[in-house]
Amino acid sequence: MPLSTNRRLPHLVALPLAAFMFAPAAQATDGYFLPGVGASAKGTGGVAIALPQDALSIAANPAAATELGHRIDGGFDIFIPRRGASISGNAAGLDGDYDGNGANPFVMPEFGYVRPLSDNVSAGIAIYAHGGMNTSYDQNPFASLGGTGKAGVDLKQVFITPTIATRIAPGHSIGISAIGLVQGFRAHGITPFAAASAQPGNFSDRGTSVAFGGGVQIGYLGRITDRVSIGAFYKSKIWSGKFDKYSGLFAEQGGFDVPASFGGGIAVKANDKLTIAADVKHIQYSDVQSVGNALAPLFQGFPFGADDAPGFGWQDITVGKFGAVYQANDRLTLRAGYSIGGNPVPQSETLLNILAPGVVKEHFTAGATIKTRSNLELTAYAMHAPRNTVRGEGSIPANFGGGEADIHLSETSFGIAAGFSF
Protein backbone atom coordinates (compact mmCIF):
# COMPACT_ATOMS: atom_id res chain seq x y z
CA MET A 1 0.00 0.00 0.00
CA PRO A 2 1.37 3.47 -0.82
CA LEU A 3 2.42 5.58 2.16
CA SER A 4 -0.25 8.20 1.46
CA THR A 5 -2.96 5.54 1.69
CA ASN A 6 -1.53 4.31 4.98
CA ARG A 7 -1.84 7.80 6.40
CA ARG A 8 -5.42 8.14 5.24
CA LEU A 9 -6.59 4.76 6.57
CA PRO A 10 -7.20 5.84 10.21
CA HIS A 11 -9.46 8.60 8.88
CA LEU A 12 -11.29 6.18 6.59
CA VAL A 13 -12.06 4.04 9.65
CA ALA A 14 -12.81 6.91 12.05
CA LEU A 15 -15.36 8.66 9.84
CA PRO A 16 -17.77 5.72 9.42
CA LEU A 17 -17.34 4.77 13.09
CA ALA A 18 -18.43 8.27 14.10
CA ALA A 19 -21.42 7.96 11.77
CA PHE A 20 -22.51 4.74 13.51
CA MET A 21 -22.48 6.35 16.91
CA PHE A 22 -25.12 8.86 15.85
CA ALA A 23 -27.18 6.57 13.62
CA PRO A 24 -30.59 5.55 15.00
CA ALA A 25 -31.45 1.89 15.34
CA ALA A 26 -34.16 -0.08 13.60
CA GLN A 27 -35.71 -3.52 13.61
CA ALA A 28 -33.92 -6.15 11.52
CA THR A 29 -35.23 -9.23 9.72
CA ASP A 30 -33.33 -12.15 11.32
CA GLY A 31 -34.85 -11.33 14.69
CA TYR A 32 -32.72 -8.29 15.49
CA PHE A 33 -29.81 -9.25 13.21
CA LEU A 34 -29.50 -7.71 9.77
CA PRO A 35 -30.51 -9.90 6.79
CA GLY A 36 -27.01 -9.32 5.42
CA VAL A 37 -24.01 -7.00 5.61
CA GLY A 38 -22.99 -5.03 2.53
CA ALA A 39 -25.20 -3.81 -0.29
CA SER A 40 -24.16 -6.67 -2.60
CA ALA A 41 -25.14 -9.36 -0.09
CA LYS A 42 -28.38 -7.59 0.79
CA GLY A 43 -29.38 -7.53 -2.87
CA THR A 44 -28.74 -11.28 -2.97
CA GLY A 45 -31.10 -12.16 -0.12
CA GLY A 46 -28.33 -11.82 2.46
CA VAL A 47 -26.28 -14.66 0.97
CA ALA A 48 -22.54 -14.22 1.61
CA ILE A 49 -20.97 -17.17 3.46
CA ALA A 50 -19.65 -18.81 0.28
CA LEU A 51 -20.20 -15.85 -2.06
CA PRO A 52 -17.98 -12.88 -1.13
CA GLN A 53 -18.80 -9.85 -3.29
CA ASP A 54 -17.32 -6.84 -1.46
CA ALA A 55 -15.14 -5.95 1.52
CA LEU A 56 -18.08 -6.23 3.94
CA SER A 57 -18.30 -9.96 3.13
CA ILE A 58 -15.78 -10.55 5.92
CA ALA A 59 -18.60 -9.78 8.37
CA ALA A 60 -20.34 -12.97 7.18
CA ASN A 61 -17.21 -15.09 6.76
CA PRO A 62 -13.74 -13.87 7.84
CA ALA A 63 -12.07 -16.31 5.41
CA ALA A 64 -13.47 -14.27 2.50
CA ALA A 65 -10.66 -11.72 2.92
CA THR A 66 -8.29 -13.82 0.79
CA GLU A 67 -10.70 -13.75 -2.17
CA LEU A 68 -11.40 -10.02 -2.31
CA GLY A 69 -8.09 -8.49 -3.32
CA HIS A 70 -7.43 -4.92 -2.23
CA ARG A 71 -10.66 -2.94 -1.97
CA ILE A 72 -12.75 -0.54 0.07
CA ASP A 73 -16.56 -0.36 0.32
CA GLY A 74 -18.99 1.91 2.12
CA GLY A 75 -22.67 2.68 1.98
CA PHE A 76 -25.86 3.23 3.90
CA ASP A 77 -29.43 1.95 4.12
CA ILE A 78 -32.70 3.78 4.48
CA PHE A 79 -34.78 1.46 6.61
CA ILE A 80 -38.56 1.76 7.11
CA PRO A 81 -40.16 -0.72 9.53
CA ARG A 82 -43.90 -0.69 10.21
CA ARG A 83 -44.68 -2.16 13.62
CA GLY A 84 -47.55 -2.11 16.06
CA ALA A 85 -49.82 -4.01 18.41
CA SER A 86 -53.47 -4.72 19.25
CA ILE A 87 -54.74 -5.60 22.70
CA SER A 88 -58.16 -7.15 23.39
CA GLY A 89 -60.07 -8.66 26.28
CA ASN A 90 -58.04 -6.84 28.93
CA ALA A 91 -59.74 -6.02 32.24
CA ALA A 92 -57.20 -3.28 33.09
CA GLY A 93 -58.19 -1.04 30.19
CA LEU A 94 -55.31 -1.79 27.80
CA ASP A 95 -57.56 -2.63 24.85
CA GLY A 96 -56.83 -0.78 21.62
CA ASP A 97 -54.78 -0.62 18.44
CA TYR A 98 -51.33 0.91 18.85
CA ASP A 99 -48.94 2.29 16.26
CA GLY A 100 -45.25 1.89 17.14
CA ASN A 101 -43.91 3.98 14.26
CA GLY A 102 -43.20 7.23 16.06
CA ALA A 103 -39.57 6.99 14.85
CA ASN A 104 -39.15 6.40 11.09
CA PRO A 105 -37.19 6.10 8.83
CA PHE A 106 -33.69 5.06 9.89
CA VAL A 107 -30.31 5.58 8.20
CA MET A 108 -27.76 2.82 8.84
CA PRO A 109 -24.17 3.16 7.52
CA GLU A 110 -21.56 0.44 6.95
CA PHE A 111 -17.89 0.29 5.92
CA GLY A 112 -15.34 -2.35 4.92
CA TYR A 113 -11.70 -2.49 3.86
CA VAL A 114 -9.57 -5.49 2.79
CA ARG A 115 -5.92 -5.64 1.77
CA PRO A 116 -3.56 -8.55 0.91
CA LEU A 117 -0.48 -8.66 3.11
CA SER A 118 1.21 -11.39 1.03
CA ASP A 119 0.26 -13.94 -1.61
CA ASN A 120 -1.59 -16.02 1.00
CA VAL A 121 -2.50 -13.66 3.86
CA SER A 122 -5.03 -10.82 3.83
CA ALA A 123 -6.32 -8.45 6.50
CA GLY A 124 -9.36 -6.24 6.74
CA ILE A 125 -11.90 -4.50 8.90
CA ALA A 126 -15.68 -4.21 8.76
CA ILE A 127 -17.78 -1.75 10.76
CA TYR A 128 -21.53 -2.25 10.72
CA ALA A 129 -24.63 -1.98 12.89
CA HIS A 130 -27.37 -4.26 14.08
CA GLY A 131 -30.40 -2.23 15.08
CA GLY A 132 -33.19 -4.01 16.86
CA MET A 133 -35.85 -3.75 19.50
CA ASN A 134 -36.85 -0.26 18.41
CA THR A 135 -40.37 1.07 18.88
CA SER A 136 -41.92 4.42 19.65
CA TYR A 137 -45.62 4.50 20.57
CA ASP A 138 -47.05 8.01 20.61
CA GLN A 139 -50.13 6.51 22.28
CA ASN A 140 -48.75 4.58 25.25
CA PRO A 141 -50.16 1.01 25.27
CA PHE A 142 -49.69 0.90 29.05
CA ALA A 143 -51.40 4.22 29.85
CA SER A 144 -54.26 2.60 31.77
CA LEU A 145 -51.69 1.01 34.09
CA GLY A 146 -50.09 4.39 34.76
CA GLY A 147 -47.69 4.73 31.83
CA THR A 148 -47.13 8.36 30.84
CA GLY A 149 -45.80 9.93 27.66
CA LYS A 150 -44.58 7.95 24.71
CA ALA A 151 -43.57 4.31 25.21
CA GLY A 152 -40.80 2.40 23.50
CA VAL A 153 -37.26 1.11 23.50
CA ASP A 154 -34.19 1.84 21.39
CA LEU A 155 -31.25 -0.57 21.05
CA LYS A 156 -28.15 0.40 19.02
CA GLN A 157 -25.29 -2.01 18.39
CA VAL A 158 -22.09 -1.21 16.47
CA PHE A 159 -19.66 -3.99 15.58
CA ILE A 160 -15.99 -3.40 14.72
CA THR A 161 -14.36 -6.53 13.28
CA PRO A 162 -10.61 -6.48 12.49
CA THR A 163 -9.95 -9.63 10.46
CA ILE A 164 -7.07 -11.74 9.20
CA ALA A 165 -7.30 -14.70 6.82
CA THR A 166 -4.84 -17.11 5.24
CA ARG A 167 -4.87 -19.68 2.47
CA ILE A 168 -4.10 -23.07 3.96
CA ALA A 169 -4.10 -24.81 0.56
CA PRO A 170 -4.88 -23.75 -3.02
CA GLY A 171 -8.52 -22.61 -3.04
CA HIS A 172 -9.01 -23.08 0.72
CA SER A 173 -8.84 -20.35 3.37
CA ILE A 174 -9.56 -19.84 7.05
CA GLY A 175 -10.08 -16.53 8.81
CA ILE A 176 -10.66 -15.04 12.22
CA SER A 177 -12.20 -11.76 13.37
CA ALA A 178 -11.97 -10.13 16.76
CA ILE A 179 -15.34 -8.50 17.39
CA GLY A 180 -15.59 -5.26 19.31
CA LEU A 181 -19.06 -4.13 20.40
CA VAL A 182 -20.40 -0.73 21.38
CA GLN A 183 -24.08 -0.75 22.27
CA GLY A 184 -26.57 1.66 23.72
CA PHE A 185 -30.08 1.19 25.09
CA ARG A 186 -32.87 3.37 26.41
CA ALA A 187 -36.47 2.71 27.45
CA HIS A 188 -39.26 5.13 28.19
CA GLY A 189 -42.92 5.04 29.17
CA ILE A 190 -42.89 1.57 30.75
CA THR A 191 -42.79 2.57 34.43
CA PRO A 192 -45.96 0.59 35.33
CA PHE A 193 -43.85 -2.60 35.27
CA ALA A 194 -41.15 -1.13 37.54
CA ALA A 195 -43.09 -2.25 40.61
CA ALA A 196 -42.11 -5.82 39.65
CA SER A 197 -38.39 -4.95 39.47
CA ALA A 198 -35.57 -5.66 41.89
CA GLN A 199 -34.33 -2.12 41.15
CA PRO A 200 -37.38 -0.03 40.18
CA GLY A 201 -35.28 3.15 39.94
CA ASN A 202 -33.28 1.63 37.06
CA PHE A 203 -36.14 0.39 34.93
CA SER A 204 -37.46 3.11 32.60
CA ASP A 205 -36.83 6.71 31.51
CA ARG A 206 -33.14 6.71 32.44
CA GLY A 207 -31.75 7.98 29.15
CA THR A 208 -29.24 6.04 27.09
CA SER A 209 -27.02 3.49 28.79
CA VAL A 210 -23.83 2.45 26.98
CA ALA A 211 -21.94 -0.84 27.27
CA PHE A 212 -18.89 -2.39 25.59
CA GLY A 213 -18.15 -5.99 24.72
CA GLY A 214 -16.19 -8.44 22.64
CA GLY A 215 -16.23 -11.81 20.96
CA VAL A 216 -14.69 -13.77 18.10
CA GLN A 217 -15.74 -15.16 14.73
CA ILE A 218 -14.03 -17.87 12.69
CA GLY A 219 -14.70 -18.92 9.12
CA TYR A 220 -13.74 -21.27 6.30
CA LEU A 221 -14.06 -20.73 2.55
CA GLY A 222 -13.15 -23.40 0.01
CA ARG A 223 -13.34 -23.94 -3.71
CA ILE A 224 -14.43 -27.55 -4.28
CA THR A 225 -14.33 -27.28 -8.08
CA ASP A 226 -13.93 -24.40 -10.52
CA ARG A 227 -17.68 -23.86 -10.22
CA VAL A 228 -18.55 -24.79 -6.63
CA SER A 229 -17.52 -23.03 -3.40
CA ILE A 230 -18.55 -23.75 0.17
CA GLY A 231 -18.18 -21.80 3.38
CA ALA A 232 -18.93 -21.95 7.09
CA PHE A 233 -18.67 -19.67 10.12
CA TYR A 234 -19.10 -19.63 13.87
CA LYS A 235 -19.62 -16.38 15.79
CA SER A 236 -19.28 -16.67 19.55
CA LYS A 237 -21.58 -15.05 22.02
CA ILE A 238 -20.42 -11.45 22.39
CA TRP A 239 -19.94 -10.84 26.09
CA SER A 240 -20.94 -7.32 27.03
CA GLY A 241 -20.77 -5.04 30.02
CA LYS A 242 -24.06 -4.26 31.69
CA PHE A 243 -26.58 -1.53 30.95
CA ASP A 244 -26.23 0.01 34.42
CA LYS A 245 -29.09 2.48 33.93
CA TYR A 246 -31.42 -0.48 33.22
CA SER A 247 -30.15 -2.91 35.83
CA GLY A 248 -33.74 -3.23 37.05
CA LEU A 249 -35.10 -4.13 33.61
CA PHE A 250 -32.73 -6.70 32.12
CA ALA A 251 -31.79 -9.99 33.73
CA GLU A 252 -28.47 -10.29 35.55
CA GLN A 253 -28.60 -6.63 36.67
CA GLY A 254 -28.61 -5.15 33.18
CA GLY A 255 -26.91 -7.92 31.19
CA PHE A 256 -27.38 -7.87 27.44
CA ASP A 257 -24.93 -10.13 25.59
CA VAL A 258 -25.24 -10.72 21.84
CA PRO A 259 -26.27 -14.32 21.01
CA ALA A 260 -23.98 -16.74 19.23
CA SER A 261 -24.69 -17.82 15.65
CA PHE A 262 -23.29 -20.27 13.14
CA GLY A 263 -24.00 -21.41 9.60
CA GLY A 264 -22.84 -22.60 6.21
CA GLY A 265 -23.23 -21.74 2.56
CA ILE A 266 -22.70 -22.91 -1.00
CA ALA A 267 -22.24 -21.02 -4.26
CA VAL A 268 -22.51 -22.64 -7.69
CA LYS A 269 -21.42 -20.99 -10.93
CA ALA A 270 -24.13 -22.31 -13.24
CA ASN A 271 -22.49 -20.77 -16.32
CA ASP A 272 -20.20 -17.89 -17.22
CA LYS A 273 -22.86 -15.34 -16.31
CA LEU A 274 -25.04 -16.86 -13.57
CA THR A 275 -24.10 -17.80 -10.00
CA ILE A 276 -26.65 -19.22 -7.57
CA ALA A 277 -26.02 -19.50 -3.84
CA ALA A 278 -27.64 -20.42 -0.54
CA ASP A 279 -26.85 -19.91 3.16
CA VAL A 280 -28.30 -21.33 6.33
CA LYS A 281 -27.77 -19.63 9.70
CA HIS A 282 -28.82 -20.53 13.24
CA ILE A 283 -29.11 -17.84 15.94
CA GLN A 284 -29.13 -18.81 19.64
CA TYR A 285 -31.35 -16.11 21.14
CA SER A 286 -32.46 -18.36 24.01
CA ASP A 287 -28.91 -18.44 25.41
CA VAL A 288 -29.04 -14.75 26.45
CA GLN A 289 -31.19 -14.37 29.57
CA SER A 290 -32.48 -10.86 28.86
CA VAL A 291 -33.62 -11.92 25.40
CA GLY A 292 -34.48 -15.60 25.85
CA ASN A 293 -36.07 -15.87 29.31
CA ALA A 294 -39.86 -16.01 29.30
CA LEU A 295 -42.13 -13.67 31.28
CA ALA A 296 -43.27 -16.55 33.54
CA PRO A 297 -40.40 -16.28 36.09
CA LEU A 298 -41.92 -12.97 37.19
CA PHE A 299 -44.68 -14.96 38.91
CA GLN A 300 -42.26 -17.52 40.33
CA GLY A 301 -40.38 -15.11 42.59
CA PHE A 302 -37.87 -13.68 40.07
CA PRO A 303 -38.29 -9.90 39.64
CA PHE A 304 -37.06 -7.98 36.62
CA GLY A 305 -33.31 -7.35 36.85
CA ALA A 306 -32.49 -10.42 38.96
CA ASP A 307 -30.55 -13.50 37.86
CA ASP A 308 -32.87 -15.79 35.86
CA ALA A 309 -35.29 -12.86 35.65
CA PRO A 310 -38.07 -12.40 33.09
CA GLY A 311 -37.07 -11.48 29.54
CA PHE A 312 -38.57 -11.17 26.08
CA GLY A 313 -38.97 -14.93 25.62
CA TRP A 314 -37.25 -15.14 22.24
CA GLN A 315 -36.53 -18.64 20.94
CA ASP A 316 -33.70 -19.79 18.66
CA ILE A 317 -34.32 -19.47 14.92
CA THR A 318 -32.84 -20.93 11.74
CA VAL A 319 -32.81 -18.80 8.59
CA GLY A 320 -32.38 -19.92 4.99
CA LYS A 321 -31.17 -17.48 2.32
CA PHE A 322 -31.17 -17.96 -1.44
CA GLY A 323 -29.70 -15.67 -4.09
CA ALA A 324 -28.70 -15.32 -7.71
CA VAL A 325 -26.06 -13.08 -9.31
CA TYR A 326 -26.17 -12.45 -13.06
CA GLN A 327 -23.18 -10.83 -14.78
CA ALA A 328 -24.99 -9.10 -17.63
CA ASN A 329 -21.75 -7.66 -19.04
CA ASP A 330 -18.39 -6.31 -17.87
CA ARG A 331 -20.05 -3.31 -16.25
CA LEU A 332 -23.48 -4.48 -15.05
CA THR A 333 -24.25 -7.08 -12.37
CA LEU A 334 -27.84 -7.95 -11.41
CA ARG A 335 -28.97 -9.64 -8.20
CA ALA A 336 -32.08 -11.13 -6.60
CA GLY A 337 -32.73 -13.06 -3.42
CA TYR A 338 -35.13 -14.50 -0.89
CA SER A 339 -34.83 -15.35 2.80
CA ILE A 340 -37.12 -17.31 5.10
CA GLY A 341 -36.74 -18.16 8.76
CA GLY A 342 -38.47 -18.81 12.02
CA ASN A 343 -40.24 -16.26 14.19
CA PRO A 344 -38.40 -15.80 17.51
CA VAL A 345 -41.45 -14.59 19.48
CA PRO A 346 -43.83 -17.31 20.80
CA GLN A 347 -47.55 -16.55 21.05
CA SER A 348 -47.29 -16.64 24.84
CA GLU A 349 -44.66 -13.84 24.93
CA THR A 350 -46.29 -11.04 22.93
CA LEU A 351 -46.97 -8.66 25.86
CA LEU A 352 -43.38 -7.49 26.42
CA ASN A 353 -42.69 -7.83 22.71
CA ILE A 354 -45.07 -4.97 22.01
CA LEU A 355 -41.80 -3.16 22.61
CA ALA A 356 -39.73 -5.45 20.33
CA PRO A 357 -41.91 -7.08 17.64
CA GLY A 358 -39.09 -8.69 15.62
CA VAL A 359 -41.46 -11.16 13.98
CA VAL A 360 -41.01 -10.93 10.19
CA LYS A 361 -40.20 -14.32 8.68
CA GLU A 362 -39.27 -13.67 5.06
CA HIS A 363 -37.87 -10.98 2.81
CA PHE A 364 -37.43 -10.42 -0.94
CA THR A 365 -34.53 -8.49 -2.44
CA ALA A 366 -33.18 -7.14 -5.70
CA GLY A 367 -30.02 -5.21 -6.52
CA ALA A 368 -27.49 -4.16 -9.12
CA THR A 369 -23.92 -2.92 -9.51
CA ILE A 370 -22.57 -0.64 -12.22
CA LYS A 371 -18.79 -0.58 -12.69
CA THR A 372 -17.28 2.57 -14.16
CA ARG A 373 -14.21 2.85 -16.39
CA SER A 374 -12.22 4.07 -13.37
CA ASN A 375 -12.93 0.81 -11.46
CA LEU A 376 -15.50 2.45 -9.17
CA GLU A 377 -18.47 0.20 -8.35
CA LEU A 378 -21.85 1.74 -7.57
CA THR A 379 -24.31 -0.66 -5.95
CA ALA A 380 -27.98 -0.33 -5.01
CA TYR A 381 -30.49 -2.74 -3.53
CA ALA A 382 -34.09 -2.88 -2.30
CA MET A 383 -35.66 -5.22 0.27
CA HIS A 384 -39.22 -5.87 1.40
CA ALA A 385 -40.30 -8.09 4.29
CA PRO A 386 -44.07 -8.71 4.17
CA ARG A 387 -46.10 -8.09 7.29
CA ASN A 388 -46.25 -10.93 9.79
CA THR A 389 -48.61 -10.95 12.76
CA VAL A 390 -48.18 -13.04 15.90
CA ARG A 391 -51.49 -13.44 17.72
CA GLY A 392 -51.16 -13.78 21.45
CA GLU A 393 -52.27 -16.94 23.20
CA GLY A 394 -52.23 -16.73 26.99
CA SER A 395 -50.07 -13.67 26.47
CA ILE A 396 -51.28 -11.23 29.15
CA PRO A 397 -51.17 -12.64 32.70
CA ALA A 398 -54.18 -12.16 34.97
CA ASN A 399 -52.00 -9.91 37.17
CA PHE A 400 -52.06 -7.39 34.30
CA GLY A 401 -55.76 -7.85 33.45
CA GLY A 402 -55.60 -10.84 31.12
CA GLY A 403 -56.61 -10.84 27.47
CA GLU A 404 -54.36 -11.05 24.45
CA ALA A 405 -51.71 -8.91 22.75
CA ASP A 406 -51.16 -9.27 19.00
CA ILE A 407 -48.01 -7.80 17.44
CA HIS A 408 -47.01 -7.20 13.83
CA LEU A 409 -44.08 -6.02 11.72
CA SER A 410 -43.27 -5.37 8.07
CA GLU A 411 -40.14 -3.77 6.62
CA THR A 412 -38.86 -2.01 3.53
CA SER A 413 -35.31 -0.82 2.96
CA PHE A 414 -33.20 0.71 0.21
CA GLY A 415 -29.45 0.98 0.14
CA ILE A 416 -26.63 2.42 -1.92
CA ALA A 417 -22.90 1.82 -1.70
CA ALA A 418 -19.66 2.62 -3.45
CA GLY A 419 -16.68 0.32 -3.78
CA PHE A 420 -13.25 0.57 -5.28
CA SER A 421 -10.64 -2.08 -6.15
CA PHE A 422 -7.06 -0.86 -5.98
C-alpha positions, 0 to 999 in steps of 0.5 A: 500500500502506498504511504499516502494511503496508509496515512489516510486509513485511520481517517477512513475508519474513524469517519464511518465509526463516528457515523454509527455512533449517531445513527438511530437503530431499527428492527432487523429481519433475522430477529434483530440481526440484519438480513445481510451486511454489505449492499451486494449481499443484501441484494442477494437475499443476504447470501454471503458465506460462500459468495464474497462480493465486497469488503463487507463480506468478511462480516459474514465469513472472515475467510473471504478476505483472501478472495477479495483483493485490495478494496474498500466499500462503504454505503448506507441503508434507508430502513422503514419498519412498520410495527404495532400491536393490538390488545383485546379482552383486557380487564385493566383497560389496555384494549386498543390498536397501537402504532409503534412507528413514532420513529421512522425512517432510519439511516444505517451506515456500513464500511469495509476495507480489505488488503492482501499482506502477502500472496496467501495472507489478507487483512481487513476491517468491517464496521456495521450496525445491528439495530433491533428492539426499536419502537416508539408508541405516541399513544402509550399502550400501558397508559391505563396502568399508569404509563405516561408519555410515549412508550418504547425502546431503542437498542443500538449495536455497532460492531468493529471486526478487524480480520485476518485470513490465510490460504491453507491450501490452493482454493481453501482459506480460514479466517478469524475476526476479533469483534468489538461491540459498542451498544446503547439502550434506552427505554421510556414510558414503561414505568408501570412494570417497575413495581415488579423490578428488583431495582425499580429506579433503574427500569425506565426513563433513564436515558441512554445506557452504553456498554462495551463488549467483545467476541470472536468469529471464525470462518472457512471458505473453500473452492471444491471445483472451478464452479462450486464453493462452500463456506462456514462460520461460527460467531461466539456469544459477544460478552458485554458489560451491563446496561447500568441504567437499566439494571432493574429491567434486564436480567443479571442486573442489566446484562445484554450479551449478543447471542452466538450464531453459526451457519454454512453456505454454498455457491454454484457458478451455473455458467459464465454469467449466472451464479446461484447460492444459498446460506443457512444460519442458526441464531441462539437467542435463548442463550441470552437471559435478557432476550431468551427468558420467558415472562413466567419467572416474574410470577415464580419469585424472580423480579425484573433485573435479577438473575434468571429474571423475566425477559422477552422470551425469544426462541432460537431461529434458523434462517435460509437465504437464497440468491442469484447473481447475473453478470450481464456484461463487464459493467453491469451485475444484477442480483435477486434473493429471498430469505425465510426463517423462524419467528423468535417470538412465541404466542405466549410472549407477545406482551413485552414484545409490544416493545420489540416485535421482531417477527417478520419471517421472510424478505425479498430483495433485488439489486445491481452494480454498475462498474465505471471505467475508473474501477468504481463500483456503484451498488444499489439494492431494495428489500421488502419483508411482508407483514407478519402478525403473531397473535397472542395466546395466553399472552397477558397474565391475569395480574395485568388484566388478562386478554391477548396482545397481538403484534405485527411487523413489516419492513422495507429498505433501500441501500446504496454503496460505493466500492473501489478495487485498488 
